[in-house]
Amino acid sequence: MDKKTDQTLEAIAFAGEALAPFFLQDPLTGDAGASFDAMAALDVDDAAAEWPFAEEGEAREALGLMVAGLADGRKADALVWEYRRLFVGPAPKPAPPWGSVYTDRECVVFGASTLELRAWMRTRGIARLGGEREPEDHIGLMLALMAWIARNRPADLDDYLRLHLLTWAPHYLDELAEAASHPFYEGLARLTGITLEGIRVERGLEVTVPRFYR
């Protein structure tokens, strides 16, 4: 593996590890306090210049929204309640974070695309990263898995992106950006979207987009 390939894989792993906690963790009670604190302290211009797979101007805008959204700290009521509205419930989520909700005709969790991802992982001996109760196609888990595969099973990375993550994530992230009423989560959706598109271009992937049912 050449140096450029190594650098690309490391950048993909970095992006997945940096973004995943914000989708998976409640800012008040979760385990991602260090990630939120690091984002709050970010120099937006410096970070935008270094963020991988994104145009600097787009990265600056998205990161600026995220940093501005943390101006009152990660324990701010507005941030905490927005996370719970978008990712926890109990009210219906405006942009559910699971792939099969968009690609399954019945718009259900643990739908056909979830089972396809699970089978793909099983045949390659890839263990799930989250608890058994969370579907494997949660956006946060899939970003974390992208990072793991880039570091540990790079030969499987393109298939994972092409067949499982990039099929639905761009659509979902557009929906999340539209649904978010807090700058942090709007910025997170935008940053993740442009990063994944940059990875797709960098890897030269052709993705077959499924029919979306929501």
N, C-alpha and C positions, 0 to 999 in steps of 0.2 A: 504494500500500500504506500503510495507516494505522499509527500509532505502536504500537498494541496488537499488530497483526499482526507488525510488525517485532520487537517484544520477545519475542513467542512463538516466532518462528523462531530468534531468537538464543538463547533458552533451550533449545530443542531441539538446536541445534548445540552449545551448551555441554555438555549432558548426554551427547550422543554422543561428543564429543571427550574428556570426562572419564572415561567408563567404558570405552571401547574398548581403551585400552592394557592394562588389567588382564586382559582376556581374550586378548590377542594376544601379550603379552610375558612371557617367563620373568623372574621378579624378580631372578635372579642375572645372567643373561647377555644379557637383552634390552635394548632401547633406552628403556625406560620408567622408568629410575631416578628421574628428576625427579618423575614422577607418584607413584611409591611414597613418595618422601621427603615430598612435599607432603601426601599423605594421612596419613602418620605424624604430621605436625606439626599436623594439623587441630584446631581447637577444635570439638568435636562439637556443642555447643549452638548456637554461632554458625552453623556450616555447615548444621545441620538447619533452622534458621530461614530460610535462604536457598536451600536446595535446591529446584529447580523441580519442579512437577507432583507433589509428594508431600505427604501430611500430615506435619506437623512431628514428631509422635511416632513415626511409622513410620520417617521418615528418621533420626531420632536413634538409634533402635534399630539400624538397618542400618549407619549410619556408625560407631556405637560398636563394633560387631563388627569392622568393618574396621580401625579405629584400634587396637583391642586386639590384633588379629592381627598388627599391625606393631610391637608393643612391643619385640620383640627384633631389629628391623631387617629390611630386605627380603632380606638374605642369609642369614637364619636357615634352618637345614636343614628344619625342619618346613614353612615356607612354600614353599620351593623345591620340595620333593618333592611337596607337595600340588598345586602348579601342574602338575607333570609327570604326576602321577597322573590329574588331571582333563582335561588338555588335550593331552598329548604321548604318553603310553604308555611302553614298548611293550605293556604289559598292556592288555586291553580297558578302555575308558573307561566309568566308571559313568554318565556323562551326556555323551555326545558333543556337541560344540558346533556341529554342522551340521544345518540344518533338514531336509534330505531323510532323514536317519536316522530321524526321527519320522514323516514324512508319506509315505514311500515304502513300499509293501507289503513290499519286500525289505530295508528298513532299511539302505540303502546310501548312501554318499557319492556325489556327482555324480548324484543321482537326478533324477526328473522335476521336482521343485520347484526344484532348482538350475538345470536347463536353462531352466525358465520365467523365473526371475530373470535369467539370462544373456541370454535373448532380449529381455526387457523393457528391460534396460540397453542392448542393442545398438540397438534401434529408437529409443531416445532419445539415442543418442550419448554415453552415460555410460560412462566407462572404469572398469575394475576397479581397486581400490585396493591389492590385495595381489599377491603373486607368483602365477605361473600354476599352481603346484602346489597351492595352497590353494583349495578350493571357495569360490565367491562367497557361499554362504550360511553361512559361519562367523559366529557371533554377533558376534565382535569386528569383523570386516570390515563387517557389516551395520550396526552402531552407528556406525562411522566413516562409512559411506556415508550414513546418515541425517543426520549432521552436514553432510556435503558438499552433499547435496540441499537441506537447509534453507537453506543460505547461497547456493547457486549456481543451483538449479533448483526454487524453492519451489512452482511450479505442479505439479510431479510428486510432491511430498511425500506427499500423502494417499493416492495410489494405491500408492506404495511401501510405506507403512505398512500399508494395508488389505489389499493383495494379497500382500505378501511377508514383511514382518517380523512383524507382529502375529498372523499366522496360527499361528505355531509358537513364537515366542519366549517367551510367558508359560508355556506347557507346559514347555518346556526349562528355564526358570529355576526353576520349581518342582522339577523333577527335580534340578537342580544344587544348590539349597539343601538338599534332602534328602540328596544324595550327599556333600556337602562335610563333611570331618572337621576343617576348620580354620576358625576364626571369620572370617578375612579373606574367604574365598571364599563362605562362607554369607552374610555381609553384602553382598558384591558381588552375589550372585544376588538377594537381597531388594531391595536398592536399585534395581537395574536393573529388576526386575519392577514395583515400585510406580511407578517413573518412567515406564515405557512405558504402564502403565495410565492414569496421569495425562495423558499425551500423548493417548492415545486419547479420553479424556473431553473434554479441552480442544478437540480437533479435531472432536468429534462424529462419530466414525467407527463404522460398523457393520461388524464383521469376521465373515466366514464361517469358522468353525473347522473344519478338515478332520478326517478320521479319523486318529487317532494309532495307529501300529503298535508303539510302545514307549513 
